[in-house]
Every structure is written in C-alpha cells, then in structure tokens.
Amino acid sequence: MSDDGGRLDRLTAMLRRRGVILPAFEIHGGVAGLYDFGPIGGKLRRNVKNIWLQHWAKHGDIVEIDSPTLTPEPVLIASGHVGEFNDYMSECKSCNSVFRSDHLLSDHHPNPDVLPPEELNSLLIKMGVTCPGCNQNDWLDARPMNLMFETKIGAMRGGRTAYMRPETAQGMFMLFPALYRHFRNRLPFGAVQTGKGYRNEISPRQGMIRLREFNMAELEYFIDPEVVPSHDFSKWNSMPFNLIPDPDTSSPVSMSIRDASEKGIIRHPTVAWFMGWTWDFLVAVGIDPNRIRFRQHEGTEMAHYASDCWDAEIEGSYGWIECVGIAHRGCYDLGAHENSTGNSSLKAWRPFQEPKSVDKTILAGNGAVIGPAFREKANAVNAALAELSNTNQEYPFQLTLDDGSEVTIEENMIEMKRVVATEHGEWFLPHVVEPAFGIDRIIWHILDHCYIETEKSGESYTLMQLPEFIAPVNVAILPLMEKDGLVEVADLLHRQICSISDVSSYYDGSGSIGRRYARADEVGVPWAITIDHQTLEDSTVTIRRRDDGLQMRIEMDLLQSKLATGSISELF
C-alpha cells in the first residue's frame, strides 16, 4: 500500500511527538534498529502482550514460562543458529557501505532471500543495482553474516561464549521435561513466552518493521505425530480466509481454513487451527480483517526441518509485511538437543493399545562390577541401561538416570543380552507446531490501521480508533478551567480512577477543551471526562465518546463503577 500524501510521515511524527514510539538514544546520535516505547507506547505494548497471553491461556492446555535472554553457545550450536542463522551482505567497493543482499534485489526478484550467493552477485550486476550510498554498481561478493549478538558469561579467560537470544523458542524446548511433568505426562500441551529477541540486522529499515532489539511472543505446542488431532473449525466456517498457497502467484484464494485443511492445502490440522486463532487475535487488537492474508512458504524458503509454514502478512504503509509465522517444526528441535547432549528426557511416552512381545538385544549391567561401583544406585543404573535404544555405544559414555544424575559407564561394566520382553508403550520425540508473533510489527500495523485523518470545522483532525481494551489510556480527565475548585475535584477523580485495577487515566488542564479533546483522540483515549461547575453542585460529569463525539451526563460514582467492570460503553 503506497503512502498517500505523506500520511506515513505525519503518523510517524505524531507517534514521536506524543511519546508512543520514538528513536532510542537520540541525543547521542541514535542507533539504527533501536526504538523506545514512550509513556503511551509502553502501556500499549503491555496491553497487547497481555491480551496475547490471555488469548492462549483460555484454551486450558497452554501455560506461560519465562526463560533467560542470555543463551549459552552449546544451546545455539545444537539448534543450528550458530552455523545457519545468517543473512548475506553486499559491500560497496566505492564507499564501503554494507547492505543486505536480498534487500538490494527486492525490486528485481520475488523472493531474493532464498537465493545462493552466486545468484545474488549475478543479479546485482545484471540488474544494475546501484549502492544507495554512492550510486555506484561496484560490489564485493556477497558473504554471510551471523545475526546473533555474541557476549561472554563469566569474567576474563574463564568466560563462556554466549549469545543474546534470537528467539524465545529454545528456552521452551529446554523446559520440555518440566512442562511434561506439569501436564501429567499427557500430550498435547503448549507453552508461551513473550520478551525481547536480538538480531544484529545488517541494514535495519522501515521503522518498527526490522529491528535489532524487538519484542516477540511465541507458542510451542507439543503433539504426538501419530495421533490425528480433532480441532473444532466451526467458528470459522462462514469466514473465508485470504490464502496464498501457490508460491508462483501473489493473488490470494478465498477459502475457509476447514476446507483448506481437508484438501491438504494446509498440511496439518493443528497448523490450520492456529491460523484461525491467529486471525481472531489480529482482528481483536485492531487489525483490519480485509488487510490480512496467509502466505505459504515455498520449498526453497521453508526451513529444512519444517513440513509446512504459513506467514500471516498484514498490509500497511510499507506494503505486505510478515507479522506472524506458523510452522510445523516436526521433532527437529527436541531431537537436535537430545543428539547434542545425549539426554533422553526430551521424549514423551506413548502407551500401546495392546502389549507387544519383542525379541531384542539390550545392554545389561555386569553385577560383579556395577554393584561395587555404584552401590545404592546400581538398580537405577541397570534400569537405565535396559532402556537404551542404542546398544552400539562408544566407551566410556555418560548414562543419565531417572533422577537426572549422570554416571560414567566403562566397557567392563556391561554385557549384551538377548531378551524377549513385553512392552506396554514406547518413548518418542514429540512434534511441535509454533506460532511466532512479532509484537512490534503488529503494534505498528495496529497504529497504522487505526490512524484516521479527517476534517473537523474546516481543519485537519486525527483520530486513533484503538479497540477500547488495548487503549494505553482509558480516560482523560479534563477540568473545564483550572480555577474555582475544579482542579481539586479533577485531581481527586483522576487518582481514584488510577486506583482501579487495569484502568489508566491522565489529567490535562492546558488549553481549550476542544484542543484537549483532540489531544485525547489523537492517542486513542476512548473516554474524555469534563469536570465543570455543575460537578461541584451534583457530583456529575460529562463523558464524551471518542469515535463519534457523543456526550452524556453521569454521576462520578457510577462512572467509576462502570470503569471498574469494563461496562462503560453500555451507557451509550
């Protein structure tokens, strides 16, 4: 969507002026890709995150966790981030400016971020792409840059390499054993986490769209791949979704998610189910439903471990932007960490419908050695040895016991035995479906979609039509004038409203009442309360509704009661 008459510039200027979103560290020159959420923006972000958490918690099988942002290097080696979390950059030979190669080619290829470096180099020359800094077409070969911020845990030479987390997901995979116990060893279940992520973007751009420090919200939903899920799609039966399943076209098809799932366009029912709930959330927080579409990743774009991935894209002043990714990650993550550590606690148990008789070879402890070596732990060691699926071990190796402790097994401690056993179930790695939300991008599009420019009394007028439940300020307290005792009443009412749980108020006594209404409308305050001389006589105030300017008289006690119960709109 193109910017009409500088609308984007006016919106950005307003957000900065009113303390919503503004460049960070500006008096020291600022840093690209870092932004502050001011007093208005900070509360808006908190409200959106809280609504996101409530949106998933109400399902009953999803809980919130919180893990560190500082991540040891072995975790991110196992996950693949150390080796694979790269973007290609191109450096101008003339001025030494550096840019993301795919960004330079965004107007010349439908999906340049999937191209290998050889094709990136060739296209830059073939299409005559010039450096944005000096306008020359003279590039060094594209080379990869890891996007993680590296740091150290500990002091001096004893410090361990670590990274600021590029995503919240790995913390949730590490907590799988605790989550599995919490849900009484039964799948499916999920965990959510919100917080900061960090990516050392080569060329941050488009304001809040591409940041170096950003707010994210992710959900990891653990499922048994052999159990066919049963999801209720009925609430979306009459709601066509804009889907782009064909990577060769940008024209969406209109189809219900039930139909798309049953026809195999969406390859897993749980992915389809999360697409529906994602749409519900985006619309609830103020995104225009007509400007949402779901685009399926093409084969070359999809992560190697994913069997399906859809992006929820939102149209705004910067065009169509990916704001949510919903991926079926398979068992890649849990398997990668298990392979890296040898720890088998990341598995879940699947009981058989009928016990099975199995002829197999197992590792058994040599009692003459195991007993003296491990004493009271000997039985636990024998049990853990019998559970090993891999009998071709390299000695010595570490064996994890049920209590989480580890022991070292030497070759003389074990012997191979062939046994016929009755098995009642099996251990397996759960699969994961992950909806990942870019909170900053979503907040930007909420502001973009809710920002209305109109005219009032022959003058330009701006209105931020935020949904009431995410508005950063619920009530503006406006004394008609700052004299005759009105200030004291207004200040008392302001403090009383601020003491109501989850309700915020601000006081504004500067300028004409019309200007103060306009300031409140500009940042999306749903209700403006005017205190006048009649208030001193009968304890009533005038309440004004933001979206249409409708006003009515109400007692202050009733006002506070309605605010406390979230039912103030019932008065109109």
Backbone torsions as a table, in degrees:
resi	resn	phi	psi	omega
1	MET	NA	125.4	-178.0
2	SER	-78.8	153.6	178.0
3	ASP	-78.5	125.0	-175.5
4	ASP	-95.1	110.1	172.1
5	GLY	61.6	34.9	177.5
6	GLY	79.0	16.7	-179.8
7	ARG	-55.7	-43.0	-179.7
8	LEU	-60.4	-42.4	179.1
9	ASP	-63.6	-40.0	-179.4
10	ARG	-69.5	-39.6	177.3
11	LEU	-62.7	-47.4	-179.0
12	THR	-61.5	-41.4	179.6
13	ALA	-64.7	-40.8	179.2
14	MET	-64.4	-43.8	-179.1
15	LEU	-61.6	-37.2	178.4
16	ARG	-71.3	-46.2	-176.7
17	ARG	-64.0	-36.1	-174.8
18	ARG	-95.2	9.3	174.7
19	GLY	72.0	36.5	177.0
20	VAL	-93.9	-67.4	177.8
21	ILE	-136.1	129.5	-178.3
22	LEU	-150.9	156.1	-177.2
23	PRO	-59.2	141.2	-179.8
24	ALA	-84.9	150.1	174.1
25	PHE	56.1	35.6	-170.5
26	GLU	-64.7	-35.9	-176.8
27	ILE	-70.2	-14.6	174.5
28	HIS	-102.4	16.8	177.3
29	GLY	100.0	-12.3	177.1
30	GLY	74.3	166.9	176.8
31	VAL	-136.2	125.4	-179.8
32	ALA	-58.9	136.6	176.5
33	GLY	86.4	7.4	177.0
34	LEU	-124.6	127.6	-178.1
35	TYR	-132.1	151.3	171.8
36	ASP	-97.9	141.0	164.3
37	PHE	-95.6	116.0	-177.7
38	GLY	-77.3	-165.3	-176.3
39	PRO	-61.1	-31.2	176.4
40	ILE	-83.0	-46.7	-177.4
41	GLY	-66.1	-36.7	179.9
42	GLY	-61.2	-41.5	179.3
43	LYS	-71.2	-36.5	177.0
44	LEU	-61.4	-45.3	179.6
45	ARG	-61.6	-43.9	178.8
46	ARG	-60.6	-42.5	-179.5
47	ASN	-63.4	-43.6	-179.6
48	VAL	-63.6	-43.1	179.3
49	LYS	-64.4	-41.0	179.3
50	ASN	-64.4	-41.2	177.8
51	ILE	-64.5	-38.8	177.8
52	TRP	-61.0	-45.3	179.8
53	LEU	-63.2	-44.1	179.1
54	GLN	-64.5	-33.9	-178.3
55	HIS	-59.8	-35.8	-178.7
56	TRP	-95.0	-32.3	-177.8
57	ALA	-63.2	-27.9	-176.3
58	LYS	-68.7	-10.8	179.3
59	HIS	-77.0	-17.9	173.3
60	GLY	89.6	-21.0	-180.0
61	ASP	-116.9	23.2	179.6
62	ILE	-131.2	127.7	-177.6
63	VAL	-123.8	159.8	179.7
64	GLU	-95.6	139.6	172.6
65	ILE	-129.8	171.8	178.4
66	ASP	-145.7	116.6	-178.4
67	SER	-119.3	163.6	-174.7
68	PRO	-63.6	150.7	173.3
69	THR	-81.7	-21.9	178.2
70	LEU	-87.1	123.2	-171.3
71	THR	-123.9	124.6	178.4
72	PRO	-60.8	147.8	-176.1
73	GLU	-56.6	-42.3	-177.9
74	PRO	-57.1	-33.1	179.2
75	VAL	-62.9	-43.5	-175.9
76	LEU	-84.2	-16.5	168.2
77	ILE	-70.3	-46.1	179.8
78	ALA	-62.0	-39.7	-177.3
79	SER	-74.4	-15.9	-179.4
80	GLY	97.6	-3.4	-176.0
81	HIS	-69.0	-36.8	-178.2
82	VAL	-64.9	-38.4	-177.6
83	GLY	-90.4	-26.5	-168.7
84	GLU	-120.3	-9.4	-172.3
85	PHE	-84.6	72.2	-172.2
86	ASN	-127.3	152.2	164.1
87	ASP	-120.8	149.8	176.8
88	TYR	-86.2	136.8	178.4
89	MET	-120.9	149.0	177.4
90	SER	-119.8	132.9	-178.2
91	GLU	-110.5	132.4	178.8
92	CYS	-75.4	127.3	179.2
93	LYS	-67.9	-28.0	-173.5
94	SER	-79.3	-44.4	-174.6
95	CYS	-120.7	0.0	177.7
96	ASN	66.7	14.2	174.5
97	SER	-71.5	147.6	-176.7
98	VAL	-120.4	135.6	-178.6
99	PHE	-138.7	154.7	171.8
100	ARG	-66.4	129.6	-175.2
101	SER	-61.3	-41.3	-177.6
102	ASP	-68.4	-31.3	177.4
103	HIS	-65.9	-38.5	179.3
104	LEU	-63.1	-27.1	-175.1
105	LEU	-105.0	12.0	-174.5
106	SER	-61.6	-26.3	179.2
107	ASP	-90.4	-0.8	-172.7
108	HIS	-122.0	-4.3	-179.3
109	HIS	-151.5	138.4	-176.3
110	PRO	-66.3	-25.2	-177.2
111	ASN	-150.8	68.1	-172.3
112	PRO	-69.6	-17.5	-177.2
113	ASP	-71.6	-7.4	178.4
114	VAL	-99.4	-1.0	-175.1
115	LEU	-79.9	143.4	172.7
116	PRO	-71.7	163.5	-174.7
117	PRO	-60.5	-33.3	-179.3
118	GLU	-61.7	-42.3	179.5
119	GLU	-71.2	-34.9	176.6
120	LEU	-60.9	-47.0	179.9
121	ASN	-60.7	-44.6	-177.8
122	SER	-63.8	-44.0	-178.3
123	LEU	-67.1	-37.8	179.2
124	LEU	-57.9	-40.6	179.8
125	ILE	-76.1	-47.6	-176.0
126	LYS	-60.0	-42.0	-176.7
127	MET	-87.3	0.0	177.9
128	GLY	64.6	35.6	-177.9
129	VAL	-69.6	125.3	-177.7
130	THR	-101.6	155.6	179.9
131	CYS	-67.1	128.2	177.4
132	PRO	-62.0	-20.9	-177.8
133	GLY	-84.2	-41.5	-174.7
134	CYS	-129.0	0.6	175.3
135	ASN	67.3	25.3	177.2
136	GLN	-103.3	148.8	176.1
137	ASN	-106.0	72.9	-175.9
138	ASP	-144.9	94.4	-169.4
139	TRP	-115.2	142.6	166.0
140	LEU	-74.3	160.1	179.5
141	ASP	-61.0	140.4	178.3
142	ALA	-61.9	138.0	178.5
143	ARG	-137.4	153.2	-175.2
144	PRO	-76.8	147.6	174.2
145	MET	-132.6	124.1	176.6
146	ASN	-71.1	134.5	-170.8
147	LEU	-90.0	-0.4	-176.4
148	MET	-86.4	147.4	173.8
149	PHE	-85.4	119.0	-178.6
150	GLU	-89.9	145.0	177.2
151	THR	-149.3	-170.6	180.0
152	LYS	-128.6	142.2	170.4
153	ILE	-105.1	119.5	-177.3
154	GLY	101.5	173.2	-171.9
155	ALA	-103.7	147.5	170.5
156	MET	52.4	-138.1	-174.6
157	ARG	-70.4	-19.3	179.8
158	GLY	-81.6	-1.1	-178.3
159	GLY	-69.4	146.5	177.4
160	ARG	-101.6	140.3	177.4
161	THR	-66.7	136.1	177.5
162	ALA	-146.2	172.2	179.6
163	TYR	-136.5	149.1	167.6
164	MET	-71.0	131.6	-169.1
165	ARG	-61.1	135.3	175.8
166	PRO	-85.5	-10.9	179.1
167	GLU	-159.0	162.5	178.7
168	THR	-89.2	-10.6	-169.3
169	ALA	-60.9	-41.3	-172.7
170	GLN	-61.9	-34.2	176.8
171	GLY	-61.6	-35.4	179.7
172	MET	-73.8	-33.5	176.0
173	PHE	-67.3	-38.4	177.8
174	MET	-62.0	-30.3	-177.1
175	LEU	-89.8	6.9	-176.8
176	PHE	-53.9	-45.1	-179.6
177	PRO	-57.9	-41.1	179.1
178	ALA	-67.6	-39.4	177.6
179	LEU	-64.8	-40.9	-179.8
180	TYR	-61.8	-41.8	176.2
181	ARG	-65.9	-41.6	-178.0
182	HIS	-58.6	-38.2	-179.3
183	PHE	-93.5	22.6	174.0
184	ARG	55.9	39.8	173.4
185	ASN	60.7	36.0	-179.5
186	ARG	-128.5	129.2	173.6
187	LEU	-97.3	158.4	-0.5
188	PRO	-86.5	160.8	171.5
189	PHE	-158.2	166.7	-177.6
190	GLY	-139.5	162.7	173.9
191	ALA	-132.5	143.5	177.2
192	VAL	-121.7	153.3	177.0
193	GLN	-151.2	136.0	173.8
194	THR	-118.3	155.4	178.0
195	GLY	154.8	-167.5	-175.1
196	LYS	-82.9	144.4	168.2
197	GLY	-128.0	159.5	-172.7
198	TYR	-136.9	127.9	176.2
199	ARG	-141.8	125.3	-176.8
200	ASN	-81.2	72.5	-176.5
201	GLU	-56.5	137.6	-179.5
202	ILE	-67.0	-45.2	-177.6
203	SER	-141.3	82.1	176.7
204	PRO	-56.9	144.4	-177.4
205	ARG	-157.7	173.5	175.2
206	GLN	56.7	43.9	173.4
207	GLY	57.1	-117.7	-175.1
208	MET	-80.1	1.6	-175.0
209	ILE	-77.9	-41.9	-177.4
210	ARG	-129.5	106.6	-172.7
211	LEU	-118.8	161.3	174.6
212	ARG	-91.4	-29.2	170.5
213	GLU	-126.1	126.2	-170.8
214	PHE	-143.7	164.2	179.0
215	ASN	-101.1	129.5	-178.6
216	MET	-131.9	162.6	178.4
217	ALA	-144.4	118.3	-174.3
218	GLU	-127.1	151.0	179.2
219	LEU	-128.7	126.6	173.7
220	GLU	-110.4	117.8	-176.4
221	TYR	-112.5	114.7	-174.0
222	PHE	-93.1	127.8	-175.1
223	ILE	-132.8	159.7	172.4
224	ASP	-88.9	118.2	-175.9
225	PRO	-65.6	-16.8	-179.3
226	GLU	-93.7	-2.5	178.1
227	VAL	-101.4	122.4	178.4
228	VAL	-74.7	117.6	-177.1
229	PRO	-70.2	150.4	177.3
230	SER	-121.1	100.1	-178.2
231	HIS	-109.5	145.2	178.2
232	ASP	-90.7	109.2	179.5
233	PHE	-98.3	7.1	-169.8
234	SER	-61.4	-32.6	-176.6
235	LYS	-67.2	-16.2	-179.9
236	TRP	-111.6	11.4	-175.9
237	ASN	-58.2	-40.2	-176.3
238	SER	-97.3	15.4	-175.1
239	MET	-116.3	101.8	177.3
240	PRO	-72.4	135.8	177.8
241	PHE	-102.1	146.4	174.3
242	ASN	-84.4	107.7	-177.0
243	LEU	-115.2	142.2	173.1
244	ILE	-121.2	84.9	-178.7
245	PRO	-84.5	-15.2	-176.2
246	ASP	-101.9	112.6	-176.7
247	PRO	-66.5	-12.4	-178.0
248	ASP	-88.4	-1.1	-179.6
249	THR	-136.9	148.0	175.8
250	SER	-100.5	5.8	-180.0
251	SER	-88.3	118.0	-178.5
252	PRO	-73.6	156.6	170.8
253	VAL	-106.9	147.5	-179.2
254	SER	-100.3	120.0	-173.2
255	MET	-160.0	146.9	175.0
256	SER	-72.3	153.1	-179.5
257	ILE	-69.5	-26.5	175.3
258	ARG	-62.9	-47.7	179.9
259	ASP	-63.6	-42.3	-179.2
260	ALA	-63.4	-34.9	178.3
261	SER	-72.4	-45.8	-178.0
262	GLU	-66.4	-29.3	178.9
263	LYS	-86.2	-1.5	177.7
264	GLY	80.8	5.9	176.6
265	ILE	-66.2	-48.1	166.9
266	ILE	-90.9	117.8	-162.7
267	ARG	-79.9	-12.7	178.9
268	HIS	-138.7	133.5	-177.0
269	PRO	-58.9	-33.6	-178.8
270	THR	-69.6	-34.1	173.8
271	VAL	-62.3	-44.8	178.8
272	ALA	-61.6	-41.6	-179.3
273	TRP	-62.2	-42.9	178.5
274	PHE	-69.3	-29.7	175.4
275	MET	-63.3	-40.6	177.8
276	GLY	-63.3	-45.9	-179.2
277	TRP	-70.0	-29.8	175.3
278	THR	-65.6	-44.6	177.7
279	TRP	-58.8	-44.6	179.5
280	ASP	-57.7	-45.2	-178.6
281	PHE	-63.8	-48.1	-176.7
282	LEU	-60.3	-42.7	179.8
283	VAL	-68.1	-38.9	-178.0
284	ALA	-62.2	-35.5	-176.6
285	VAL	-89.6	5.4	170.6
286	GLY	114.4	7.0	176.8
287	ILE	-78.7	134.9	178.4
288	ASP	-64.7	117.5	-177.1
289	PRO	-60.4	-25.3	179.5
290	ASN	-77.1	-4.5	-178.3
291	ARG	-119.8	31.3	174.9
292	ILE	-120.2	135.9	172.5
293	ARG	-143.1	159.4	177.7
294	PHE	-115.7	123.2	-178.1
295	ARG	-114.4	126.5	179.9
296	GLN	-81.1	136.9	176.9
297	HIS	-67.7	139.4	172.9
298	GLU	-80.8	166.8	-172.6
299	GLY	-55.9	-42.3	-177.7
300	THR	-75.2	-17.4	-178.1
301	GLU	-90.5	-27.3	-173.5
302	MET	-74.7	142.5	175.0
303	ALA	-57.9	146.5	-172.7
304	HIS	-62.7	-24.1	-177.7
305	TYR	-91.1	-9.1	-173.9
306	ALA	-89.7	139.9	175.6
307	SER	-95.9	-17.9	175.1
308	ASP	-163.9	146.2	177.6
309	CYS	-153.2	132.5	177.6
310	TRP	-125.6	137.0	173.7
311	ASP	-101.4	131.9	167.2
312	ALA	-85.2	114.5	-178.6
313	GLU	-107.0	141.9	-179.9
314	ILE	-120.7	135.0	178.1
315	GLU	-88.7	132.0	177.4
316	GLY	-151.2	-154.8	-176.5
317	SER	-66.3	-18.8	177.1
318	TYR	-102.7	15.3	-177.7
319	GLY	88.8	-156.9	179.6
320	TRP	-83.2	123.1	-175.1
321	ILE	-125.7	132.6	174.4
322	GLU	-67.9	125.7	179.6
323	CYS	-120.6	-22.3	178.6
324	VAL	-139.6	138.2	172.2
325	GLY	-118.3	129.2	-179.2
326	ILE	-119.2	108.8	-170.8
327	ALA	-124.1	141.8	167.9
328	HIS	-92.7	104.9	-172.3
329	ARG	-89.9	0.6	-177.4
330	GLY	61.2	-147.8	178.7
331	CYS	-105.1	19.6	-173.4
332	TYR	-56.5	-50.2	-171.1
333	ASP	-67.5	-51.4	179.7
334	LEU	-61.7	-40.2	179.0
335	GLY	-64.2	-39.8	-179.3
336	ALA	-64.2	-41.7	-179.7
337	HIS	-72.9	-34.5	176.3
338	GLU	-65.4	-45.4	-179.9
339	ASN	-63.9	-35.5	-177.8
340	SER	-72.8	-35.0	-173.4
341	THR	-105.4	-18.4	-173.1
342	GLY	73.9	9.1	-178.5
343	ASN	-88.4	124.8	-176.1
344	SER	-95.7	9.6	-175.9
345	SER	-77.2	-0.4	-179.8
346	LEU	-91.0	8.6	179.4
347	LYS	-95.1	161.8	173.7
348	ALA	-119.0	163.2	-176.6
349	TRP	-104.0	131.8	178.0
350	ARG	-118.5	110.2	179.0
351	PRO	-73.6	144.2	174.1
352	PHE	-79.8	150.0	174.5
353	GLN	-65.8	-35.3	176.0
354	GLU	-131.4	138.8	177.1
355	PRO	-57.8	148.7	-179.4
356	LYS	-118.2	139.6	174.5
357	SER	-93.5	123.0	-172.8
358	VAL	-126.3	129.2	174.9
359	ASP	-95.3	116.0	-174.8
360	LYS	-150.1	164.5	176.4
361	THR	-102.1	132.7	-178.2
362	ILE	-127.2	163.6	170.3
363	LEU	-89.5	125.1	179.3
364	ALA	-119.3	144.6	179.9
365	GLY	-72.3	140.9	172.5
366	ASN	-81.3	105.2	-172.8
367	GLY	-55.7	-34.6	-177.8
368	ALA	-65.9	-22.7	-179.0
369	VAL	-105.0	-42.8	-176.5
370	ILE	-60.5	-46.0	-176.9
371	GLY	-57.8	-58.7	-179.8
372	PRO	-62.5	-32.3	-175.9
373	ALA	-72.7	-38.2	-171.9
374	PHE	-117.9	-8.7	174.3
375	ARG	50.6	-113.9	-174.0
376	GLU	-67.4	-16.2	178.8
377	LYS	-92.5	1.9	-174.2
378	ALA	-58.7	-44.3	180.0
379	ASN	-63.3	-39.7	179.3
380	ALA	-66.5	-36.3	178.0
381	VAL	-66.1	-44.4	178.3
382	ASN	-61.0	-42.1	180.0
383	ALA	-63.8	-42.6	-179.4
384	ALA	-67.6	-37.3	177.0
385	LEU	-62.4	-41.4	-178.6
386	ALA	-65.7	-24.0	-178.2
387	GLU	-86.8	-9.5	-178.3
388	LEU	-65.8	128.5	178.6
389	SER	-82.5	-26.2	-179.7
390	ASN	-100.1	111.8	179.7
391	THR	-92.1	-5.4	-180.0
392	ASN	-96.9	71.8	-177.4
393	GLN	-89.5	152.6	170.6
394	GLU	-98.1	128.5	-172.9
395	TYR	-99.1	147.3	-8.1
396	PRO	-75.1	159.4	176.0
397	PHE	-137.2	160.6	-179.2
398	GLN	-92.3	132.0	-179.9
399	LEU	-114.8	126.3	179.5
400	THR	-92.0	127.8	179.6
401	LEU	-90.9	170.9	-177.3
402	ASP	-61.8	-28.3	-179.3
403	ASP	-83.3	3.6	178.8
404	GLY	91.3	-10.5	178.5
405	SER	-76.8	162.1	-179.5
406	GLU	-121.7	145.5	174.9
407	VAL	-129.9	155.5	179.5
408	THR	-96.3	127.7	-178.9
409	ILE	-106.5	120.9	175.0
410	GLU	-93.3	161.1	-175.4
411	GLU	-62.9	-33.0	-178.4
412	ASN	-76.2	-3.2	-178.6
413	MET	-88.0	-11.7	-173.3
414	ILE	-129.1	165.2	173.7
415	GLU	-146.3	152.7	-179.6
416	MET	-86.4	135.2	178.0
417	LYS	-133.3	140.9	173.7
418	ARG	-99.3	125.1	-176.2
419	VAL	-133.4	154.9	169.9
420	VAL	-106.9	113.9	-174.3
421	ALA	-120.4	152.4	173.2
422	THR	-98.2	120.0	-178.2
423	GLU	-108.6	133.6	-178.4
424	HIS	-101.1	-4.1	179.9
425	GLY	179.5	-171.0	-178.9
426	GLU	-148.9	154.1	174.8
427	TRP	-89.8	142.6	-179.1
428	PHE	-149.4	159.9	175.1
429	LEU	-86.7	119.6	176.3
430	PRO	-61.6	154.6	170.4
431	HIS	-94.2	162.8	-173.8
432	VAL	-131.0	133.3	167.9
433	VAL	-111.1	129.5	-171.6
434	GLU	-125.5	111.3	163.4
435	PRO	-88.9	124.5	-179.2
436	ALA	-120.5	122.7	-173.4
437	PHE	-109.7	131.1	171.3
438	GLY	-89.2	99.2	-173.2
439	ILE	-63.1	-40.7	-179.1
440	ASP	-63.5	-42.3	179.1
441	ARG	-64.6	-38.8	179.4
442	ILE	-67.0	-43.8	179.0
443	ILE	-61.5	-41.8	177.8
444	TRP	-57.5	-45.1	-177.5
445	HIS	-72.5	-30.0	172.0
446	ILE	-59.3	-50.0	-179.8
447	LEU	-62.8	-41.6	-179.9
448	ASP	-62.4	-45.2	-177.3
449	HIS	-74.4	-31.0	-175.7
450	CYS	-90.0	-6.5	-178.6
451	TYR	-81.4	114.4	-175.9
452	ILE	-114.3	128.4	174.9
453	GLU	-108.2	127.7	-178.3
454	THR	-146.6	-169.8	175.7
455	GLU	-122.4	144.9	178.0
456	LYS	-143.4	120.9	-177.6
457	SER	55.3	38.5	176.9
458	GLY	79.9	2.3	-179.9
459	GLU	-117.3	154.1	176.5
460	SER	-65.9	143.0	-175.2
461	TYR	-142.3	134.9	179.8
462	THR	-115.6	144.7	-176.3
463	LEU	-139.9	131.5	177.1
464	MET	-106.5	102.1	-174.1
465	GLN	-88.9	62.9	177.9
466	LEU	-71.8	144.0	170.5
467	PRO	-54.7	141.2	-173.1
468	GLU	-57.2	-37.8	-172.7
469	PHE	-77.5	-9.0	173.6
470	ILE	-112.2	-1.5	-179.8
471	ALA	-57.1	130.4	-177.5
472	PRO	-65.7	-29.8	174.9
473	VAL	-124.5	127.9	-176.5
474	ASN	-86.2	-34.4	-172.7
475	VAL	-140.0	136.9	169.8
476	ALA	-105.7	126.6	179.6
477	ILE	-98.9	118.4	-170.7
478	LEU	-127.7	100.0	172.1
479	PRO	-68.6	137.2	-177.8
480	LEU	-56.7	-37.1	174.2
481	MET	-152.1	158.3	-176.7
482	GLU	-96.8	62.0	175.5
483	LYS	-164.3	179.7	177.4
484	ASP	61.5	27.2	176.9
485	GLY	84.3	-0.7	-178.1
486	LEU	-72.1	-32.4	-179.1
487	VAL	-62.8	-43.7	-177.6
488	GLU	-63.5	-42.4	178.8
489	VAL	-66.3	-43.5	-179.5
490	ALA	-63.5	-42.1	-179.3
491	ASP	-65.4	-40.4	178.5
492	LEU	-64.5	-44.7	178.9
493	LEU	-62.5	-41.2	178.1
494	HIS	-57.7	-46.2	-178.5
495	ARG	-69.0	-37.3	178.7
496	GLN	-65.3	-40.7	179.4
497	ILE	-68.0	-39.4	179.0
498	CYS	-63.9	-23.8	179.6
499	SER	-79.6	-10.1	177.3
500	ILE	-76.7	133.0	-177.4
501	SER	-59.3	132.6	175.7
502	ASP	63.7	20.8	176.0
503	VAL	-123.6	132.2	180.0
504	SER	-121.9	150.9	-177.3
505	SER	-140.1	153.4	168.3
506	TYR	-135.6	153.3	-177.5
507	TYR	-102.1	134.7	178.3
508	ASP	-142.2	112.2	-179.8
509	GLY	-119.3	15.6	-173.0
510	SER	-103.5	126.7	175.7
511	GLY	88.3	-176.0	-178.7
512	SER	-69.6	158.1	-179.4
513	ILE	-64.0	-32.8	177.7
514	GLY	-65.2	-41.4	177.9
515	ARG	-65.1	-36.4	-179.7
516	ARG	-71.0	-37.5	172.6
517	TYR	-58.2	-43.1	-177.7
518	ALA	-64.0	-40.3	179.0
519	ARG	-64.8	-38.9	178.6
520	ALA	-67.3	-42.4	179.3
521	ASP	-62.9	-35.8	-174.5
522	GLU	-64.3	-31.2	179.7
523	VAL	-106.3	11.9	169.6
524	GLY	84.4	22.1	178.6
525	VAL	-69.9	119.9	-174.1
526	PRO	-69.6	-31.7	-172.3
527	TRP	-132.7	129.9	175.3
528	ALA	-113.6	131.0	-176.2
529	ILE	-114.0	120.5	179.2
530	THR	-102.8	128.7	176.3
531	ILE	-104.4	122.5	-178.2
532	ASP	-129.7	-170.3	-176.2
533	HIS	-66.0	-29.1	176.8
534	GLN	-65.3	-29.1	177.5
535	THR	-58.1	-38.5	-179.3
536	LEU	-67.0	-24.9	-177.4
537	GLU	-87.3	-43.7	-171.9
538	ASP	-129.4	10.5	178.3
539	SER	58.4	33.2	172.9
540	THR	-109.2	156.2	179.0
541	VAL	-133.3	163.8	174.1
542	THR	-96.7	126.4	176.7
543	ILE	-108.5	133.0	-177.2
544	ARG	-119.2	131.7	178.2
545	ARG	-88.3	132.2	-173.9
546	ARG	-59.2	-50.3	-165.6
547	ASP	-71.1	-25.9	-179.6
548	ASP	-130.6	-0.2	177.7
549	GLY	74.2	6.1	179.9
550	LEU	-64.5	137.9	-177.0
551	GLN	-125.4	153.6	173.9
552	MET	-154.9	162.8	-179.7
553	ARG	-96.6	140.0	-176.9
554	ILE	-149.8	147.5	175.6
555	GLU	-71.4	144.9	-177.1
556	MET	-62.6	-37.6	179.0
557	ASP	-63.8	-42.4	178.9
558	LEU	-65.8	-38.5	177.5
559	LEU	-56.4	-49.0	-178.3
560	GLN	-65.8	-37.6	178.4
561	SER	-63.9	-44.1	-179.9
562	LYS	-67.3	-36.8	177.0
563	LEU	-65.3	-40.6	-178.4
564	ALA	-65.1	-32.0	-178.4
565	THR	-98.2	1.4	179.5
566	GLY	66.2	28.1	-174.2
567	SER	-119.3	22.3	-175.6
568	ILE	-64.7	-29.6	-179.1
569	SER	-66.4	-18.2	178.7
570	GLU	-66.5	-17.3	-179.2
571	LEU	-71.9	-21.4	-174.6
572	PHE	-103.0	NA	NA
